[in-house]
C-alpha cells in the first residue's frame, strides 16, 4: 500500500521520489498532452462526418484548452489539500470518460457529445498537468535531482505532442461502421484507453503526497476569472459566425471586461489569491508575461491553422496530415538535449528571443505559401523552423519568468506563467479562426455578389430536390462546410477553397507578426538583463502563492 507523505509533517528524512511515482507522473502528463494534440489530424474527417459549422470545428480544440487554462492553478491547490495521488487518478479517469464520449458521438446529430467529451477531458488534463509536477517536486530535493526528473517529465510531454498526431493518423485508417470519415473516433478511444492505463499505474504504483498547511481555494477569484476568460474566448470564436456587431458578441466582450475588473478587485482583497497581482509590479515579470502570451498564441495558432489547411482545406487523410505534425514536432525531440544546455550557457532572455524569432520567421514563410501548393514539401521547412523555435522558447519561458523575481516568489511566478502560457495557447485557435473565417466568408459573399451566374448556381443548388438536406446544410454552414462538399453538386467548392487559403494565410501572418513582436520585446527588454538562476525548493513548489 502506498504511503502518504505530507509536506507539513517535516520528517527528519525528506521523502524520496519513488520510481512508481515518477512513472505515474510521466504517464499522466503524456496522456494529458495526447489530449491537447488529438484533434490536430482529425479536423477534416470530423468536418465531413458531422457537417458542423466552421466555428464548431474551432470549438473542438478550444473546448479542451479552455478548462485547462481556467482550472490548472486551482487543481494544484486541490492536490495539495486532499492528496495528489487521488487527484492524478481522478484526472486520468475524466480524460478516459471524455475520450469515450467523443468516440460515441453519433453521426448526423451534431458535435454536442464530442464537445462535451472535450470539456470533460480538458478538466481532467487541468488536474494532470500541475499534479504530476507537484508529485515529482515533493520527492526531489536538490537542483540536480529535480532537473533530471523534470527532464524525464518534459520528455514525456514532448513525446505526447509528437505521438498524438501519429496515433490519430494511423487509427483513422480503421474503417468504422459509419463510413470512411467516421474513423476519427478511434483516436479518441485510444486516448481513453491510455488514460485508463494511467489510472491503473497511479493507483498501483504512485506514492501519495500533500501539503495542506496554509492552503485554501480562492473560489471568488476562480469564478470571476473563469467567467471573464470564457466570455472572451466565446466572443472571439463565435464572432466570425454570429457577426461582430451581434448583441450577444458585444455583450460577451463587455462581460469579459467587467468580470476581469471584478477579478482584479477580488484578488487584491483575499488572503490567498489565485494569482498574486503584485507579481505584475515587477517590470521584468510583466515583460516575460507579455512575451509568453504572444508566443504561445503564435505557436498554437500555427498548429491549428496547419491542421485546418491540411485536413479541412486540402482534404488530406489523417495519416497524411500527421506527417505535417511530425514536421512541426520533430525538432522538439531533436533539440531536447540541446535546449537545456543553451539555457545553462547563454542568457535566457536571448534564448527566448531566438525561439520566438524562429516561430515568427516560419509563420511568415507559411503565410506566403497558398494552399494551391498541395504537397507537404512546400511547407516542410517552415514547419520545422516553427517547431524548433517553439522548443527553444517554451524551455526558456519559465526560466525567464522565475529568474525575474526573488527566489522566495519563484513558485508563484512559475504558477502564473503556466496559466499565461495556457491562455496564449487557448487564444491561438480562437483568434486565427476568427480572422480566417471572417475573411473567407466575406470573400465568398463578395464573389457571389460579383458573379450573377455563381449566384444562380447557388440558388439552384439550394432549391434542388435532388441534393440531400445535409449537403445543403453543410455548404451553407460556413466556408469550411462549403469546401468540404465536392463540385458537383457544390458550386461554391472552388470559391471556398481559395477564400480559405487566403484567410488562413492571414492567420499565419498574424501569428508571425505576434511572434516577431515577442522576439523583439524579449531581445530589447530581457536579453541584456542578468538572470540569476533561481531554484524553487519543495515548500515553494507546494505553495506557489
VOKEDREN-651342 format. One record per residue (C-alpha): chain; residue in three letters; x, y, z; residue number from 1. Coordinates in Angstrom, 2 decimals, m for minus. Layout:
<rs>
  cadena  residuo     east    north       up  num
       A      ALA        X        Y        Z  NUM
...
</rs>
This chain:
<rs>
  cadena  residuo     east    north       up  num
       A      UNK     0.00     0.00     0.00    1
       A      UNK     1.27     3.47    m0.89    2
       A      UNK     2.41     5.72     1.92    3
       A      UNK     1.07     9.26     2.21    4
       A      UNK     3.64    11.98     2.82    5
       A      UNK     2.51    15.46     3.80    6
       A      UNK     4.94    18.32     3.34    7
       A      UNK     3.98    19.86     6.66    8
       A      UNK     4.94    16.72     8.61    9
       A      UNK     8.59    17.85     8.35   10
       A      UNK    10.10    14.37     8.66   11
       A      UNK    13.71    14.07     9.72   12
       A      UNK    14.45    12.49     6.36   13
       A      UNK    12.76    14.12     3.37   14
       A      UNK    10.72    11.64     1.29   15
       A      UNK    12.50    10.38    m1.79   16
       A      UNK    10.82    10.13    m5.19   17
       A      UNK     9.72     6.55    m5.68   18
       A      UNK    10.15     5.02    m9.13   19
       A      UNK     6.43     4.21    m9.25   20
       A      UNK     5.54     7.84    m8.53   21
       A      UNK     7.77     9.03   m11.35   22
       A      UNK     6.25     6.52   m13.76   23
       A      UNK     2.72     7.60   m12.76   24
       A      UNK     3.53    11.30   m13.15   25
       A      UNK     5.17    10.75   m16.54   26
       A      UNK     2.27     8.60   m17.78   27
       A      UNK    m0.24    11.23   m16.66   28
       A      UNK     1.45    14.15   m18.41   29
       A      UNK     1.86    12.01   m21.55   30
       A      UNK    m1.90    11.32   m21.61   31
       A      UNK    m2.71    14.99   m20.97   32
       A      UNK    m0.52    16.08   m23.89   33
       A      UNK    m2.16    13.45   m26.10   34
       A      UNK    m5.46    15.17   m25.34   35
       A      UNK    m4.09    18.58   m26.34   36
       A      UNK    m2.96    17.33   m29.74   37
       A      UNK    m5.51    14.65   m30.67   38
       A      UNK    m7.81    16.88   m32.79   39
       A      UNK    m4.91    18.04   m34.97   40
       A      UNK    m5.12    15.35   m37.63   41
       A      UNK    m8.84    14.60   m37.45   42
       A      UNK   m10.46    18.01   m38.04   43
       A      UNK   m11.10    17.31   m41.72   44
       A      UNK   m12.83    13.98   m41.08   45
       A      UNK   m14.85    15.50   m38.21   46
       A      UNK   m16.00    18.26   m40.56   47
       A      UNK   m17.02    15.86   m43.31   48
       A      UNK   m18.61    13.32   m40.97   49
       A      UNK   m20.64    15.62   m38.70   50
       A      UNK   m21.20    18.52   m41.16   51
       A      UNK   m20.62    21.05   m38.38   52
       A      UNK   m20.22    24.80   m38.78   53
       A      UNK   m16.79    26.33   m39.16   54
       A      UNK   m16.88    27.82   m35.66   55
       A      UNK   m17.95    24.50   m34.14   56
       A      UNK   m14.80    22.98   m35.59   57
       A      UNK   m12.79    25.63   m33.73   58
       A      UNK   m14.50    24.62   m30.50   59
       A      UNK   m13.26    21.05   m30.94   60
       A      UNK    m9.81    22.34   m29.96   61
       A      UNK   m10.79    25.11   m27.57   62
       A      UNK   m13.36    23.06   m25.65   63
       A      UNK   m10.35    21.15   m24.32   64
       A      UNK    m7.99    24.09   m23.81   65
       A      UNK   m10.39    26.44   m22.01   66
       A      UNK   m10.82    24.18   m18.91   67
       A      UNK    m7.06    23.61   m18.78   68
       A      UNK    m6.45    27.36   m18.69   69
       A      UNK    m9.18    28.12   m16.17   70
       A      UNK    m8.70    25.28   m13.67   71
       A      UNK    m5.00    24.41   m13.66   72
       A      UNK    m4.00    26.64   m10.73   73
       A      UNK    m6.98    25.64    m8.60   74
       A      UNK    m6.35    21.95    m9.17   75
       A      UNK    m2.81    22.50    m7.92   76
       A      UNK    m4.31    23.64    m4.61   77
       A      UNK    m6.82    20.75    m4.55   78
       A      UNK    m3.97    18.26    m4.83   79
       A      UNK    m2.08    19.95    m2.01   80
       A      UNK    m5.17    19.88     0.23   81
       A      UNK    m6.61    16.42    m0.43   82
       A      UNK    m3.76    14.34    m1.83   83
       A      UNK    m2.10    14.33    m5.22   84
       A      UNK    m2.36    10.61    m5.95   85
       A      UNK    m6.15    10.67    m5.75   86
       A      UNK    m6.37    13.77    m7.94   87
       A      UNK    m4.00    12.29   m10.52   88
       A      UNK    m6.20     9.20   m10.79   89
       A      UNK    m9.40    11.29   m11.00   90
       A      UNK    m7.89    13.49   m13.72   91
       A      UNK    m6.92    10.49   m15.82   92
       A      UNK   m10.36     8.94   m15.28   93
       A      UNK   m12.01    12.13   m16.52   94
       A      UNK    m9.85    12.02   m19.65   95
       A      UNK   m10.92     8.41   m20.20   96
       A      UNK   m14.58     9.40   m19.84   97
       A      UNK   m14.14    12.36   m22.19   98
       A      UNK   m12.45    10.21   m24.82   99
       A      UNK   m15.25     7.64   m24.59  100
       A      UNK   m17.92    10.33   m25.02  101
       A      UNK   m16.13    11.64   m28.11  102
       A      UNK   m15.90     8.09   m29.51  103
       A      UNK   m19.65     7.62   m29.03  104
       A      UNK   m20.58    10.80   m30.92  105
       A      UNK   m23.43     9.76   m33.26  106
       A      UNK   m23.27    10.53   m36.95  107
       A      UNK   m25.60    13.24   m38.21  108
       A      UNK   m26.52    14.59   m34.77  109
       A      UNK   m24.06    17.46   m34.50  110
       A      UNK   m20.98    17.73   m32.33  111
       A      UNK   m22.64    18.14   m28.92  112
       A      UNK   m21.35    14.87   m27.46  113
       A      UNK   m17.89    15.42   m28.95  114
       A      UNK   m17.64    18.89   m27.42  115
       A      UNK   m18.91    17.58   m24.08  116
       A      UNK   m16.22    14.92   m24.19  117
       A      UNK   m13.58    17.53   m24.94  118
       A      UNK   m14.68    19.66   m21.98  119
       A      UNK   m14.56    16.64   m19.65  120
       A      UNK   m11.13    15.67   m20.98  121
       A      UNK    m9.90    19.24   m20.57  122
       A      UNK   m10.98    19.25   m16.92  123
       A      UNK    m9.05    16.02   m16.44  124
       A      UNK    m5.94    17.43   m18.12  125
       A      UNK    m6.18    20.55   m15.92  126
       A      UNK    m5.74    18.22   m12.95  127
       A      UNK    m2.96    16.13   m14.51  128
       A      UNK    m0.50    18.84   m15.56  129
       A      UNK     0.08    20.56   m12.17  130
       A      UNK    m0.39    17.42   m10.07  131
       A      UNK     2.20    15.40   m11.96  132
       A      UNK     4.79    18.16   m11.50  133
       A      UNK     3.92    18.58    m7.81  134
       A      UNK     4.36    14.86    m7.15  135
       A      UNK     7.82    14.99    m8.67  136
       A      UNK     8.72    18.17    m6.77  137
       A      UNK     7.64    16.65    m3.45  138
       A      UNK    10.21    13.86    m3.79  139
       A      UNK    13.21    15.75    m5.21  140
       A      UNK    15.35    17.99    m3.03  141
       A      UNK    18.42    19.09    m4.99  142
       A      UNK    18.90    21.10    m8.16  143
       A      UNK    20.48    18.15    m9.98  144
       A      UNK    17.88    15.61    m8.87  145
       A      UNK    14.93    17.82    m9.75  146
       A      UNK    16.43    18.84   m13.09  147
       A      UNK    16.96    15.18   m14.00  148
       A      UNK    13.44    14.06   m13.10  149
       A      UNK    11.75    17.08   m14.64  150
       A      UNK    13.66    16.43   m17.85  151
       A      UNK    12.05    12.98   m17.92  152
       A      UNK     8.65    14.62   m17.37  153
       A      UNK     9.36    17.09   m20.18  154
       A      UNK    10.42    14.25   m22.47  155
       A      UNK     7.06    12.56   m21.89  156
       A      UNK     5.35    15.85   m22.72  157
       A      UNK     7.32    16.14   m25.96  158
       A      UNK     6.61    12.51   m26.83  159
       A      UNK     2.89    13.04   m26.28  160
       A      UNK     2.85    16.05   m28.60  161
       A      UNK     4.87    14.15   m31.18  162
       A      UNK     2.98    10.85   m30.94  163
       A      UNK    m0.59    12.08   m30.70  164
       A      UNK    m0.98    13.11   m34.37  165
       A      UNK     0.55     9.79   m35.42  166
       A      UNK    m1.93     7.90   m33.25  167
       A      UNK    m4.80     9.84   m34.80  168
       A      UNK    m3.46     9.38   m38.31  169
       A      UNK    m2.85     5.65   m38.05  170
       A      UNK    m6.11     4.80   m36.27  171
       A      UNK    m8.16     6.85   m38.73  172
       A      UNK    m7.33     4.22   m41.35  173
       A      UNK    m9.62     1.81   m39.49  174
       A      UNK   m12.96     1.57   m41.21  175
       A      UNK   m15.89     2.50   m38.98  176
       A      UNK   m19.47     1.31   m39.42  177
       A      UNK   m20.41     4.94   m40.08  178
       A      UNK   m18.18     5.13   m43.15  179
       A      UNK   m14.71     6.40   m44.04  180
       A      UNK   m14.98     9.82   m42.39  181
       A      UNK   m16.32     8.34   m39.12  182
       A      UNK   m12.94     6.76   m38.36  183
       A      UNK   m11.75     9.88   m36.46  184
       A      UNK   m13.47     8.42   m33.40  185
       A      UNK   m10.79     5.76   m32.91  186
       A      UNK    m8.21     8.39   m31.96  187
       A      UNK   m10.36     9.48   m29.01  188
       A      UNK   m10.93     5.87   m27.98  189
       A      UNK    m7.17     5.34   m27.96  190
       A      UNK    m6.80     8.36   m25.66  191
       A      UNK    m9.42     6.85   m23.34  192
       A      UNK    m7.55     3.53   m23.18  193
       A      UNK    m4.25     5.27   m22.42  194
       A      UNK    m5.97     7.34   m19.73  195
       A      UNK    m7.36     4.19   m18.09  196
       A      UNK    m3.85     2.72   m18.09  197
       A      UNK    m2.68     5.89   m16.35  198
       A      UNK    m5.35     5.41   m13.67  199
       A      UNK    m4.16     1.86   m13.01  200
       A      UNK    m0.48     2.88   m12.84  201
       A      UNK    m1.28     5.69   m10.41  202
       A      UNK    m3.39     3.56    m8.08  203
       A      UNK    m0.91     0.66    m8.05  204
       A      UNK     2.49     2.36    m8.11  205
       A      UNK     2.32     6.00    m7.02  206
       A      UNK     3.18     7.31    m3.56  207
       A      UNK     0.77     9.94    m2.26  208
       A      UNK     1.83    13.38    m1.09  209
       A      UNK     0.14    16.56     0.07  210
       A      UNK     0.95    19.92     1.63  211
       A      UNK    m2.27    21.29     3.14  212
       A      UNK    m0.67    23.72     5.56  213
       A      UNK    m1.70    27.28     4.69  214
       A      UNK    m3.52    26.23     1.52  215
       A      UNK    m7.06    27.24     0.55  216
       A      UNK    m9.12    27.55    m2.59  217
       A      UNK    m9.80    31.04    m3.92  218
       A      UNK   m13.40    30.49    m5.04  219
       A      UNK   m14.22    34.16    m5.79  220
       A      UNK   m11.06    34.50    m7.90  221
       A      UNK   m11.65    31.20    m9.69  222
       A      UNK   m15.25    32.03   m10.56  223
       A      UNK   m14.60    35.59   m11.75  224
       A      UNK   m11.59    34.73   m13.92  225
       A      UNK   m13.46    31.72   m15.35  226
       A      UNK   m16.41    33.89   m16.40  227
       A      UNK   m14.10    36.58   m17.82  228
       A      UNK   m11.93    34.28   m19.90  229
       A      UNK   m14.79    32.10   m21.13  230
       A      UNK   m16.78    35.17   m22.20  231
       A      UNK   m13.72    36.46   m24.05  232
       A      UNK   m12.98    33.18   m25.84  233
       A      UNK   m16.66    32.62   m26.68  234
       A      UNK   m16.98    36.07   m28.23  235
       A      UNK   m13.79    35.68   m30.27  236
       A      UNK   m14.79    32.24   m31.60  237
       A      UNK   m18.48    32.96   m32.26  238
       A      UNK   m17.93    36.46   m33.66  239
       A      UNK   m16.96    35.04   m37.06  240
       A      UNK   m20.33    33.24   m37.29  241
       A      UNK   m22.77    35.47   m35.40  242
       A      UNK   m21.31    38.79   m36.59  243
       A      UNK   m19.06    41.13   m34.64  244
       A      UNK   m21.92    43.59   m34.17  245
       A      UNK   m24.24    40.94   m32.72  246
       A      UNK   m25.65    41.88   m29.29  247
       A      UNK   m24.51    38.52   m27.91  248
       A      UNK   m20.93    39.05   m29.08  249
       A      UNK   m20.76    42.65   m27.88  250
       A      UNK   m22.31    41.55   m24.60  251
       A      UNK   m19.72    38.81   m24.30  252
       A      UNK   m16.83    41.26   m24.63  253
       A      UNK   m18.45    43.61   m22.09  254
       A      UNK   m19.00    40.71   m19.68  255
       A      UNK   m15.35    39.67   m20.06  256
       A      UNK   m14.11    43.17   m19.26  257
       A      UNK   m16.50    43.51   m16.31  258
       A      UNK   m15.53    40.21   m14.68  259
       A      UNK   m11.84    40.80   m15.32  260
       A      UNK   m12.16    44.06   m13.38  261
       A      UNK   m14.03    42.25   m10.59  262
       A      UNK   m11.28    39.59   m10.56  263
       A      UNK    m8.62    42.26   m10.03  264
       A      UNK   m10.60    43.77    m7.12  265
       A      UNK   m11.18    40.33    m5.57  266
       A      UNK    m7.54    39.26    m5.87  267
       A      UNK    m6.37    42.41    m4.11  268
       A      UNK    m8.60    41.67    m1.10  269
       A      UNK    m8.39    37.93    m0.46  270
       A      UNK    m5.64    36.48     1.76  271
       A      UNK    m4.57    33.74    m0.64  272
       A      UNK    m5.41    34.82    m4.20  273
       A      UNK    m5.35    32.62    m7.26  274
       A      UNK    m2.66    34.90    m8.74  275
       A      UNK    m0.71    37.44    m6.69  276
       A      UNK    m1.12    40.58    m8.77  277
       A      UNK     1.94    42.20    m7.20  278
       A      UNK     3.99    39.97    m9.49  279
       A      UNK     3.00    42.32   m12.31  280
       A      UNK     4.53    45.27   m10.48  281
       A      UNK     7.84    43.62   m11.38  282
       A      UNK     8.60    45.02   m14.83  283
       A      UNK    10.69    42.03   m15.88  284
       A      UNK     7.97    39.57   m14.96  285
       A      UNK     5.36    41.64   m16.80  286
       A      UNK     7.53    41.70   m19.91  287
       A      UNK     8.03    37.93   m19.75  288
       A      UNK     4.25    37.50   m19.31  289
       A      UNK     3.52    39.53   m22.45  290
       A      UNK     6.13    37.57   m24.41  291
       A      UNK     4.65    34.30   m23.14  292
       A      UNK     1.09    35.09   m24.24  293
       A      UNK     2.19    36.42   m27.66  294
       A      UNK     4.48    33.48   m28.36  295
       A      UNK     2.13    30.72   m27.23  296
       A      UNK    m0.72    32.30   m29.20  297
       A      UNK     1.51    32.26   m32.27  298
       A      UNK     2.52    28.62   m31.82  299
       A      UNK    m0.88    27.03   m31.26  300
       A      UNK    m2.41    29.38   m33.81  301
       A      UNK     0.12    27.93   m36.25  302
       A      UNK    m0.69    24.36   m35.22  303
       A      UNK    m4.43    24.98   m35.56  304
       A      UNK    m4.01    26.72   m38.93  305
       A      UNK    m1.87    23.83   m40.17  306
       A      UNK    m4.47    21.33   m39.02  307
       A      UNK    m7.22    23.16   m40.93  308
       A      UNK    m5.05    23.74   m44.00  309
       A      UNK    m4.02    20.09   m44.38  310
       A      UNK    m7.14    18.25   m43.19  311
       A      UNK   m10.09    20.55   m43.91  312
       A      UNK    m8.92    22.72   m46.85  313
       A      UNK    m6.62    20.38   m48.78  314
       A      UNK    m8.61    17.33   m47.57  315
       A      UNK    m5.58    15.28   m46.56  316
       A      UNK    m6.28    11.99   m44.81  317
       A      UNK    m5.49    11.98   m41.07  318
       A      UNK    m2.41     9.84   m41.73  319
       A      UNK    m1.02    12.28   m44.28  320
       A      UNK    m1.93    15.21   m42.04  321
       A      UNK     0.02    13.54   m39.23  322
       A      UNK     3.18    13.82   m41.33  323
       A      UNK     2.79    17.60   m41.21  324
       A      UNK     2.60    17.46   m37.43  325
       A      UNK     5.62    15.20   m37.28  326
       A      UNK     7.46    18.00   m39.07  327
       A      UNK     6.10    20.53   m36.57  328
       A      UNK     7.07    18.44   m33.53  329
       A      UNK    10.19    16.53   m34.55  330
       A      UNK    12.51    19.42   m33.69  331
       A      UNK    11.26    19.25   m30.10  332
       A      UNK    12.64    15.72   m29.92  333
       A      UNK    15.90    16.56   m31.69  334
       A      UNK    16.56    19.70   m29.66  335
       A      UNK    15.53    18.24   m26.32  336
       A      UNK    19.09    17.61   m25.06  337
       A      UNK    20.31    20.90   m26.56  338
       A      UNK    17.74    23.33   m25.17  339
       A      UNK    18.71    22.84   m21.53  340
       A      UNK    22.39    23.35   m22.30  341
       A      UNK    21.55    26.55   m24.18  342
       A      UNK    19.94    27.94   m21.03  343
       A      UNK    22.95    26.95   m18.95  344
       A      UNK    25.45    28.63   m21.27  345
       A      UNK    23.51    31.58   m22.74  346
       A      UNK    21.43    34.40   m21.35  347
       A      UNK    17.84    33.00   m21.11  348
       A      UNK    16.42    36.27   m22.47  349
       A      UNK    18.41    35.88   m25.68  350
       A      UNK    17.38    32.21   m25.92  351
       A      UNK    13.73    33.21   m25.57  352
       A      UNK    14.11    35.92   m28.21  353
       A      UNK    15.76    33.46   m30.61  354
       A      UNK    12.96    30.92   m30.17  355
       A      UNK    10.24    33.49   m30.76  356
       A      UNK    12.12    34.82   m33.78  357
       A      UNK    12.22    31.36   m35.36  358
       A      UNK     8.46    30.93   m34.83  359
       A      UNK     7.88    34.31   m36.49  360
       A      UNK    10.09    33.58   m39.49  361
       A      UNK     8.43    30.19   m40.04  362
       A      UNK     4.96    31.70   m39.85  363
       A      UNK     5.72    34.49   m42.30  364
       A      UNK     7.00    31.86   m44.72  365
       A      UNK     3.83    29.77   m44.27  366
       A      UNK     1.70    32.85   m44.95  367
       A      UNK     3.39    33.24   m48.32  368
       A      UNK     2.58    29.66   m49.44  369
       A      UNK    m1.05    29.34   m50.63  370
       A      UNK    m2.99    26.11   m50.23  371
       A      UNK    m2.83    25.61   m54.00  372
       A      UNK     0.64    24.18   m53.26  373
       A      UNK    m0.80    20.80   m52.38  374
       A      UNK     2.39    18.91   m51.47  375
       A      UNK     3.78    18.69   m47.94  376
       A      UNK     7.21    19.60   m49.28  377
       A      UNK     6.04    23.19   m49.78  378
       A      UNK     5.51    23.71   m46.04  379
       A      UNK     8.07    21.27   m44.62  380
       A      UNK    10.90    23.73   m43.91  381
       A      UNK     8.69    26.45   m42.34  382
       A      UNK     7.05    23.85   m40.07  383
       A      UNK    10.47    22.59   m38.96  384
       A      UNK    11.55    26.16   m38.21  385
       A      UNK     8.41    26.90   m36.16  386
       A      UNK     8.85    23.63   m34.24  387
       A      UNK    12.47    24.44   m33.44  388
       A      UNK    11.51    27.92   m32.26  389
       A      UNK     8.77    26.59   m30.03  390
       A      UNK    11.05    24.07   m28.34  391
       A      UNK    13.69    26.70   m27.65  392
       A      UNK    11.14    29.29   m26.47  393
       A      UNK     8.99    27.07   m24.26  394
       A      UNK    12.08    25.83   m22.42  395
       A      UNK    13.18    29.40   m21.73  396
       A      UNK     9.79    30.87   m20.74  397
       A      UNK     9.59    29.51   m17.20  398
       A      UNK    13.28    30.13   m16.54  399
       A      UNK    12.98    33.78   m17.59  400
       A      UNK     9.82    34.30   m15.51  401
       A      UNK    11.20    32.60   m12.41  402
       A      UNK    14.53    34.41   m12.66  403
       A      UNK    12.77    37.77   m12.95  404
       A      UNK    11.59    37.64    m9.32  405
       A      UNK    13.28    36.93    m5.97  406
       A      UNK    13.73    33.25    m5.16  407
       A      UNK    11.04    33.48    m2.47  408
       A      UNK     8.48    34.23    m5.19  409
       A      UNK     9.76    31.76    m7.78  410
       A      UNK     6.97    29.25    m7.17  411
       A      UNK     4.17    31.76    m7.61  412
       A      UNK     5.87    33.15   m10.73  413
       A      UNK     6.05    29.64   m12.20  414
       A      UNK     2.33    29.04   m11.50  415
       A      UNK     1.28    32.35   m13.02  416
       A      UNK     3.45    31.74   m16.08  417
       A      UNK     1.83    28.33   m16.57  418
       A      UNK    m1.62    29.93   m16.63  419
       A      UNK    m0.47    32.68   m19.00  420
       A      UNK     1.11    30.09   m21.29  421
       A      UNK    m2.13    28.11   m21.47  422
       A      UNK    m4.13    31.30   m22.01  423
       A      UNK    m1.96    32.11   m25.02  424
       A      UNK    m2.40    28.57   m26.32  425
       A      UNK    m6.18    28.87   m25.94  426
       A      UNK    m6.24    32.16   m27.84  427
       A      UNK    m4.40    30.63   m30.81  428
       A      UNK    m7.23    28.63   m32.43  429
       A      UNK    m9.85    31.22   m31.41  430
       A      UNK    m8.18    34.27   m32.95  431
       A      UNK    m6.79    32.54   m36.04  432
       A      UNK   m10.21    31.03   m36.77  433
       A      UNK   m11.92    34.39   m36.25  434
       A      UNK    m9.56    36.13   m38.68  435
       A      UNK    m9.56    33.37   m41.29  436
       A      UNK   m13.27    32.54   m41.26  437
       A      UNK   m14.43    36.16   m41.24  438
       A      UNK   m12.15    36.95   m44.18  439
       A      UNK   m13.19    33.80   m46.08  440
       A      UNK   m16.91    34.37   m45.51  441
       A      UNK   m16.63    37.95   m46.74  442
       A      UNK   m14.66    36.82   m49.79  443
       A      UNK   m17.29    34.19   m50.68  444
       A      UNK   m20.13    36.70   m50.27  445
       A      UNK   m18.30    39.24   m52.44  446
       A      UNK   m17.69    36.61   m55.13  447
       A      UNK   m21.36    35.62   m55.22  448
       A      UNK   m22.43    39.27   m55.39  449
       A      UNK   m20.00    39.99   m58.23  450
       A      UNK   m20.94    36.91   m60.32  451
       A      UNK   m24.63    36.56   m61.24  452
       A      UNK   m24.01    33.13   m62.74  453
       A      UNK   m22.49    31.88   m59.49  454
       A      UNK   m25.42    33.33   m57.55  455
       A      UNK   m27.88    31.49   m59.80  456
       A      UNK   m25.91    28.25   m59.37  457
       A      UNK   m26.04    28.60   m55.58  458
       A      UNK   m29.80    29.27   m55.69  459
       A      UNK   m30.31    26.25   m57.93  460
       A      UNK   m28.25    24.09   m55.55  461
       A      UNK   m30.28    25.20   m52.51  462
       A      UNK   m33.64    24.68   m54.24  463
       A      UNK   m32.79    21.34   m55.87  464
       A      UNK   m34.81    18.38   m54.56  465
       A      UNK   m32.04    16.03   m55.71  466
       A      UNK   m29.49    17.43   m53.24  467
       A      UNK   m29.84    15.85   m49.76  468
       A      UNK   m30.61    18.40   m46.99  469
       A      UNK   m27.43    17.51   m45.03  470
       A      UNK   m25.32    18.55   m48.02  471
       A      UNK   m27.22    21.83   m48.35  472
       A      UNK   m26.74    22.44   m44.65  473
       A      UNK   m23.01    21.73   m44.87  474
       A      UNK   m22.43    24.07   m47.80  475
       A      UNK   m24.37    26.85   m46.05  476
       A      UNK   m22.77    26.29   m42.63  477
       A      UNK   m19.70    28.38   m43.41  478
       A      UNK   m16.54    28.43   m45.52  479
       A      UNK   m15.20    25.08   m44.26  480
       A      UNK   m18.52    23.38   m44.92  481
       A      UNK   m18.63    24.88   m48.42  482
       A      UNK   m15.17    23.48   m49.07  483
       A      UNK   m15.97    20.01   m47.73  484
       A      UNK   m18.58    19.10   m50.36  485
       A      UNK   m17.19    18.41   m53.87  486
       A      UNK   m18.27    20.01   m57.14  487
       A      UNK   m20.61    18.72   m58.48  488
       A      UNK   m23.03    19.28   m56.85  489
       A      UNK   m21.47    22.12   m54.77  490
       A      UNK   m20.97    25.30   m56.86  491
       A      UNK   m19.00    27.03   m54.07  492
       A      UNK   m16.22    24.44   m53.74  493
       A      UNK   m13.56    26.32   m55.75  494
       A      UNK   m14.52    29.73   m54.36  495
       A      UNK   m14.42    28.44   m50.78  496
       A      UNK   m11.05    26.73   m51.30  497
       A      UNK    m9.33    29.92   m52.45  498
       A      UNK   m11.10    32.06   m49.83  499
       A      UNK    m9.96    29.73   m47.06  500
       A      UNK    m6.43    29.58   m48.44  501
       A      UNK    m6.19    33.37   m48.26  502
       A      UNK    m7.97    33.57   m44.89  503
       A      UNK    m5.72    31.09   m43.13  504
       A      UNK    m2.72    32.67   m44.84  505
       A      UNK    m3.68    35.85   m42.98  506
       A      UNK    m3.91    33.78   m39.81  507
       A      UNK    m0.32    32.58   m40.30  508
       A      UNK     0.76    36.17   m40.92  509
       A      UNK    m0.84    37.40   m37.69  510
       A      UNK     0.87    34.57   m35.80  511
       A      UNK     4.18    35.51   m37.42  512
       A      UNK     3.85    39.18   m36.51  513
       A      UNK     2.91    38.24   m32.94  514
       A      UNK     5.97    36.00   m32.56  515
       A      UNK     8.31    38.59   m34.09  516
       A      UNK     6.97    41.27   m31.74  517
       A      UNK     7.55    38.87   m28.84  518
       A      UNK    11.10    38.26   m30.07  519
       A      UNK    11.79    41.99   m30.31  520
       A      UNK    10.45    42.63   m26.80  521
       A      UNK    12.47    39.75   m25.38  522
       A      UNK    15.66    40.92   m27.10  523
       A      UNK    15.32    44.56   m26.07  524
       A      UNK    13.99    44.12   m22.53  525
       A      UNK    15.19    40.69   m21.40  526
       A      UNK    18.26    39.87   m23.46  527
       A      UNK    20.65    42.28   m21.79  528
       A      UNK    19.50    41.58   m18.25  529
       A      UNK    21.21    39.43   m15.64  530
       A      UNK    19.34    36.18   m14.97  531
       A      UNK    20.40    34.61   m11.71  532
       A      UNK    19.23    31.01   m11.76  533
       A      UNK    16.58    30.51    m9.11  534
       A      UNK    15.94    27.13    m7.54  535
       A      UNK    12.41    26.50    m6.30  536
       A      UNK    12.51    24.32    m3.21  537
       A      UNK     9.82    21.87    m2.09  538
       A      UNK     7.93    24.38     0.04  539
       A      UNK     7.79    26.93    m2.77  540
       A      UNK     6.63    24.38    m5.30  541
       A      UNK     3.94    23.24    m2.88  542
       A      UNK     2.74    26.79    m2.29  543
       A      UNK     3.21    28.83    m5.48  544
       A      UNK     1.32    31.76    m3.98  545
</rs>
